[in-house]
Amino acid sequence: MFLQRLLQFVGWPITAGVIIALLALLLFPQLRGSQQPTPLNTNNNLNTGVVSYADAVNRAAPAVVNVYTEKRVVQRNQNLSNNPFFRHLYNNSNIPQQERMQKTLGSGVIVDNSGLILTNNHVINGADRIAVLLYDGRVTSAELIGVDQTNDLAVLKIQIDNISAITLGNSDNIRVGDVVLAIGNPFGVGQSVSQGIVSATGRWNLGINSAENFIQTDAAINPGNSGGALIDAHGNLIGINTAMLDETGASFGISFAVPVDKAMNSLKQIVEFGSVRRGWLGIGVTQPTLEFAQKMGAEGLLISEIDRDSPAEKAGFHINDYITHIDNTPLLNNHSVTNSLLNIQPNAEITFRIIRDGKALEIKAIAAFPPTKT
């Protein structure tokens, strides 16, 4: 009797505990030890991995402007001079003249809060009037500060408050495959953005200008984009859009931009000196044959000319000296030396490594200003 009562007294709490445990396992599956997979949140996963460059565009776009120019063009009335009835009445000096305003469009980039704008020289070349349309719709006139014809660049300045300068990137750090965005005013339709990648760097020998070192991109660049911004995926300026491979009016996916480092160097010199000052050494170089380079054991260039009283002559260069390095940079091709020489500043000391009569030598030369042509 006593044992029966004891079992009844102890049994009901055990039974209640088992029931509570079962209910807990049913209500809270994670307590079972093997966790059940959590249902996917469809809405959250739609946003996972989706890439947008809207932040980069919002950061850079306010600094990109539309550039409009007007150029006064005088034409002779050729219709009269070609008409048999009037031809005997006119010689070339007497043909009536007609005057019209030729309009062009392009883009530009505000690179300084003082109102300095980088664009292409061919956008404003010969213009009598230059106007700038800002991102917020304001229009103002622009003053031409100076040009760098060698790199097809021009510097404008506007006098207006509340402007946004773009953040400068480092064009030396870009790599083939990096995502880039081109912002400009193609065909005058208004500010537009196209996206692509860096297709190549250091492009040259294109016949566009005399100091070519372009960033190549497949971002669509069309007429009107010239002078606009090429930015990275974070909205930093890495280049000034300059040209497309084909000028028929359509983009074929091969376009070129002047690296921002080179463009800003030109801008700083134009602002300080009124023009771009490049150092002069007074040497002419030629590219040797492959057999000659292999014989010398390094790629380089032969000195073929030395101007009299030039920095090169004073430094002790000789004809047929073989240059292999400029300031510790190996000369891997003709383009590398051309760019190295074009970027030398007046009064800068440059160290050359050369091979002369089979011996390695080091020569230092101080660049001068180019001689004044008479």
NUVEX-514079 format. One record per residue (C-alpha): residue in one letter; x, y, z. Coordinates in nm, 2 decimals, m for minus. Example, Ala and Ser with C-alpha at 12.3 -4.5 7.8 and 13.67 -1.06 7.14 Angstrom:
! residues 2
a/1.23/m0.45/0.78
s/1.37/m0.11/0.71
This chain:
! residues 374
m/0.00/0.00/0.00
f/0.28/0.23/0.10
l/0.47/0.14/m0.22
q/0.17/0.21/m0.44
r/0.12/0.55/m0.29
l/0.49/0.63/m0.33
l/0.48/0.54/m0.70
q/0.17/0.76/m0.75
f/0.34/1.05/m0.57
v/0.66/1.03/m0.78
g/0.50/0.93/m1.11
w/0.29/1.23/m1.19
p/0.58/1.48/m1.18
i/0.78/1.26/m1.41
t/0.48/1.22/m1.65
a/0.42/1.59/m1.65
g/0.79/1.66/m1.72
v/0.79/1.42/m2.02
i/0.49/1.59/m2.16
i/0.64/1.94/m2.11
a/0.96/1.82/m2.28
l/0.78/1.69/m2.58
l/0.58/2.01/m2.62
a/0.90/2.21/m2.59
l/1.06/2.00/m2.87
l/0.76/2.05/m3.09
l/0.74/2.42/m3.03
f/1.12/2.49/m3.04
p/1.28/2.26/m3.31
q/1.63/2.41/m3.24
l/1.63/2.22/m2.91
r/1.64/1.88/m3.08
g/2.02/1.91/m3.15
s/2.01/1.91/m3.53
q/1.89/2.25/m3.65
q/1.64/2.26/m3.93
p/1.72/2.48/m4.23
t/1.58/2.83/m4.21
p/1.35/2.92/m4.49
l/1.51/3.16/m4.74
n/1.40/3.52/m4.73
t/1.34/3.58/m5.09
n/1.33/3.96/m5.06
n/1.67/3.98/m4.89
n/1.83/3.74/m5.14
l/1.72/3.95/m5.43
n/1.95/4.23/m5.31
t/2.25/4.00/m5.24
g/2.52/4.05/m5.50
v/2.33/4.31/m5.70
v/2.59/4.57/m5.82
s/2.49/4.93/m5.87
y/2.72/5.22/m5.96
a/2.46/5.48/m5.86
d/2.66/5.60/m5.56
a/2.97/5.65/m5.78
v/2.76/5.85/m6.04
n/2.59/6.06/m5.77
r/2.93/6.14/m5.63
a/3.09/6.24/m5.96
a/2.80/6.37/m6.18
p/2.76/6.71/m6.02
a/3.12/6.80/m6.13
v/3.06/6.71/m6.50
v/2.94/7.00/m6.71
n/2.83/7.05/m7.07
v/3.05/7.29/m7.27
y/2.90/7.49/m7.56
t/3.10/7.70/m7.79
e/3.03/7.95/m8.07
k/3.29/8.04/m8.34
r/3.24/8.31/m8.59
v/3.30/8.17/m8.94
v/3.34/8.39/m9.25
q/3.25/8.24/m9.59
r/3.26/8.38/m9.93
n/2.94/8.34/m10.14
q/3.07/8.07/m10.37
n/2.73/8.05/m10.54
l/2.78/8.39/m10.70
s/3.14/8.33/m10.81
n/3.04/8.00/m10.97
n/2.75/8.15/m11.16
p/2.86/8.21/m11.52
f/2.66/8.54/m11.53
f/2.84/8.68/m11.23
r/3.18/8.51/m11.26
h/3.34/8.79/m11.48
l/3.23/9.05/m11.22
y/3.42/8.90/m10.93
n/3.77/8.80/m10.85
n/3.85/8.62/m10.52
s/3.88/8.95/m10.33
n/3.54/9.08/m10.45
i/3.33/8.78/m10.37
p/3.07/8.88/m10.11
q/3.13/8.73/m9.77
q/2.88/8.57/m9.54
e/2.92/8.54/m9.16
r/2.77/8.27/m8.95
m/2.82/8.13/m8.60
q/2.94/7.77/m8.59
k/2.84/7.59/m8.27
t/3.01/7.29/m8.11
l/2.94/7.09/m7.80
g/3.14/6.89/m7.56
s/3.19/6.82/m7.19
g/3.41/6.92/m6.91
v/3.50/6.83/m6.55
i/3.52/7.07/m6.25
v/3.84/6.97/m6.08
d/3.88/7.25/m5.83
n/3.63/7.45/m5.61
s/3.77/7.77/m5.75
g/3.59/7.69/m6.07
l/3.87/7.53/m6.28
i/3.75/7.30/m6.55
l/3.94/7.04/m6.76
t/3.82/6.97/m7.11
n/3.97/6.89/m7.45
n/4.14/7.15/m7.66
h/3.95/7.04/m7.97
v/3.62/7.12/m7.79
i/3.70/7.49/m7.75
n/3.96/7.55/m8.02
g/3.90/7.88/m8.19
a/3.59/7.96/m8.00
d/3.47/8.32/m7.96
r/3.23/8.23/m7.68
i/3.23/7.95/m7.43
a/2.93/7.87/m7.21
v/2.90/7.60/m6.94
l/2.58/7.42/m6.84
l/2.61/7.29/m6.48
y/2.45/6.98/m6.34
d/2.19/7.18/m6.16
g/2.08/7.36/m6.47
r/2.26/7.69/m6.42
v/2.44/7.84/m6.72
t/2.75/8.06/m6.71
s/3.02/8.19/m6.93
a/3.37/8.04/m6.91
e/3.71/8.19/m6.95
l/3.98/8.01/m7.14
i/4.29/7.99/m6.91
g/4.52/7.80/m7.14
v/4.57/7.49/m7.35
d/4.80/7.19/m7.38
q/4.79/7.11/m7.75
t/5.03/6.82/m7.70
n/4.78/6.63/m7.49
d/4.47/6.79/m7.64
l/4.37/6.95/m7.31
a/4.23/7.29/m7.22
v/4.16/7.46/m6.89
l/3.85/7.68/m6.84
k/3.74/7.88/m6.54
i/3.39/7.98/m6.43
q/3.30/8.24/m6.17
i/3.00/8.09/m5.99
d/2.91/7.98/m5.63
n/2.81/7.65/m5.49
i/2.99/7.42/m5.73
s/3.11/7.06/m5.67
a/3.46/6.96/m5.77
i/3.52/6.59/m5.85
t/3.74/6.37/m5.64
l/4.06/6.29/m5.81
g/4.18/5.93/m5.85
n/4.52/5.78/m5.93
s/4.54/5.67/m6.29
d/4.87/5.50/m6.22
n/4.69/5.24/m6.02
i/4.43/5.14/m6.27
r/4.43/4.78/m6.41
v/4.30/4.62/m6.72
g/3.96/4.49/m6.63
d/3.87/4.76/m6.38
v/3.51/4.89/m6.41
v/3.49/5.25/m6.54
l/3.21/5.49/m6.62
a/3.21/5.77/m6.88
i/3.00/6.08/m6.80
g/2.94/6.34/m7.06
n/2.70/6.50/m7.31
p/2.68/6.27/m7.61
f/2.51/6.42/m7.92
g/2.39/6.71/m7.70
v/2.11/6.50/m7.54
g/2.22/6.60/m7.19
q/2.43/6.43/m6.93
s/2.45/6.06/m6.97
v/2.65/5.77/m6.82
s/2.79/5.47/m6.99
q/2.97/5.18/m6.83
g/3.26/4.95/m6.94
i/3.60/4.83/m6.83
v/3.96/4.94/m6.89
s/4.06/4.76/m7.20
a/4.42/4.86/m7.21
t/4.66/5.12/m7.06
g/4.95/5.31/m7.22
r/4.80/5.32/m7.57
w/5.00/5.52/m7.81
n/5.09/5.56/m8.18
l/4.72/5.64/m8.26
g/4.79/5.97/m8.44
i/4.56/6.16/m8.20
n/4.82/6.38/m8.04
s/5.20/6.39/m7.99
a/5.22/6.27/m7.63
e/4.99/5.97/m7.63
n/4.96/5.76/m7.32
f/4.59/5.68/m7.33
i/4.36/5.47/m7.11
q/4.15/5.26/m7.35
t/3.80/5.17/m7.25
d/3.49/5.00/m7.41
a/3.26/5.24/m7.22
a/3.05/5.41/m7.50
i/3.20/5.75/m7.58
n/3.03/5.95/m7.86
p/3.05/6.30/m8.01
g/2.99/6.54/m7.72
n/3.15/6.31/m7.46
s/3.49/6.47/m7.54
g/3.63/6.64/m7.23
g/3.40/6.45/m6.99
a/3.49/6.23/m6.70
l/3.61/5.88/m6.69
i/3.56/5.76/m6.34
d/3.62/5.44/m6.14
a/3.36/5.24/m5.96
h/3.39/5.46/m5.66
g/3.33/5.79/m5.84
n/3.70/5.91/m5.86
l/3.82/6.08/m6.17
i/4.08/5.87/m6.35
g/4.08/6.03/m6.70
i/3.95/6.29/m6.94
n/3.76/6.13/m7.23
t/3.92/6.24/m7.55
a/3.86/6.03/m7.86
m/3.69/5.73/m8.00
l/3.86/5.50/m8.26
d/3.61/5.59/m8.53
e/3.48/5.94/m8.59
t/3.18/5.85/m8.81
g/2.94/5.93/m8.53
a/2.90/5.60/m8.36
s/3.09/5.43/m8.08
f/3.25/5.10/m8.16
g/3.36/5.01/m7.81
i/3.72/5.15/m7.84
s/3.77/5.49/m7.68
f/4.05/5.67/m7.52
a/4.10/5.90/m7.22
v/4.40/6.11/m7.10
p/4.51/5.98/m6.76
v/4.41/6.22/m6.48
d/4.77/6.25/m6.35
k/4.89/6.38/m6.68
a/4.59/6.61/m6.72
m/4.63/6.76/m6.37
n/5.00/6.82/m6.43
s/4.91/7.02/m6.74
l/4.64/7.21/m6.55
k/4.88/7.31/m6.27
q/5.14/7.44/m6.52
i/4.88/7.63/m6.72
v/4.74/7.79/m6.41
e/5.09/7.88/m6.28
f/5.28/7.97/m6.60
g/5.01/8.02/m6.86
s/5.13/7.73/m7.07
v/5.27/7.38/m7.03
r/5.65/7.39/m6.98
r/5.84/7.09/m7.09
g/6.21/7.03/m7.04
w/6.45/7.03/m7.33
l/6.76/6.80/m7.35
g/6.86/6.85/m7.71
i/6.89/6.49/m7.82
g/6.74/6.28/m8.10
v/6.69/5.91/m8.06
t/6.63/5.61/m8.29
q/6.51/5.26/m8.22
p/6.77/5.00/m8.29
t/6.71/4.67/m8.46
l/6.61/4.36/m8.25
e/6.95/4.21/m8.33
f/7.13/4.52/m8.19
a/6.92/4.52/m7.87
q/6.99/4.15/m7.82
k/7.36/4.22/m7.87
m/7.35/4.50/m7.61
g/7.16/4.28/m7.37
a/6.88/4.53/m7.30
e/6.61/4.73/m7.48
g/6.68/5.09/m7.53
l/6.74/5.37/m7.78
l/7.04/5.50/m7.97
i/7.13/5.87/m7.96
s/7.13/5.98/m8.32
e/7.15/6.36/m8.27
i/7.29/6.61/m8.01
d/7.21/6.98/m8.04
r/7.50/7.22/m8.00
d/7.51/7.39/m7.66
s/7.23/7.17/m7.54
p/7.20/7.01/m7.19
a/7.28/6.67/m7.35
e/7.61/6.81/m7.50
k/7.70/6.97/m7.17
a/7.63/6.65/m6.98
g/7.87/6.46/m7.20
f/7.65/6.25/m7.42
h/7.80/6.11/m7.74
i/7.64/6.00/m8.07
n/7.56/5.62/m8.06
d/7.53/5.62/m7.68
y/7.27/5.35/m7.60
i/7.02/5.47/m7.34
t/6.87/5.18/m7.13
h/6.72/5.36/m6.83
i/6.58/5.71/m6.74
d/6.57/5.77/m6.37
n/6.59/5.40/m6.30
t/6.30/5.32/m6.54
p/6.39/5.07/m6.81
l/6.31/5.17/m7.16
l/6.11/4.88/m7.29
n/6.00/5.05/m7.61
n/6.01/5.37/m7.81
h/5.69/5.49/m7.64
s/5.83/5.46/m7.29
v/6.12/5.69/m7.38
t/5.90/5.93/m7.57
n/5.67/5.97/m7.27
s/5.96/5.99/m7.03
l/6.13/6.27/m7.23
l/5.80/6.46/m7.28
n/5.73/6.46/m6.91
i/6.06/6.61/m6.81
q/6.03/6.95/m6.64
p/6.27/7.24/m6.69
n/6.55/7.25/m6.43
a/6.49/6.88/m6.34
e/6.80/6.66/m6.31
i/6.76/6.33/m6.49
t/6.98/6.03/m6.45
f/7.05/5.82/m6.76
r/7.20/5.48/m6.78
i/7.38/5.42/m7.10
i/7.61/5.17/m7.27
r/7.91/5.32/m7.46
d/8.16/5.10/m7.63
g/8.04/4.80/m7.43
k/8.07/4.98/m7.09
a/7.78/5.07/m6.87
l/7.78/5.44/m6.76
e/7.56/5.68/m6.57
i/7.51/6.04/m6.69
k/7.32/6.32/m6.52
a/7.17/6.60/m6.73
i/6.97/6.91/m6.62
a/6.68/6.99/m6.85
a/6.64/7.34/m6.98
f/6.36/7.54/m7.14
p/6.33/7.48/m7.51
p/6.53/7.74/m7.71
t/6.32/8.03/m7.86
k/6.26/7.99/m8.23
t/6.38/8.28/m8.44
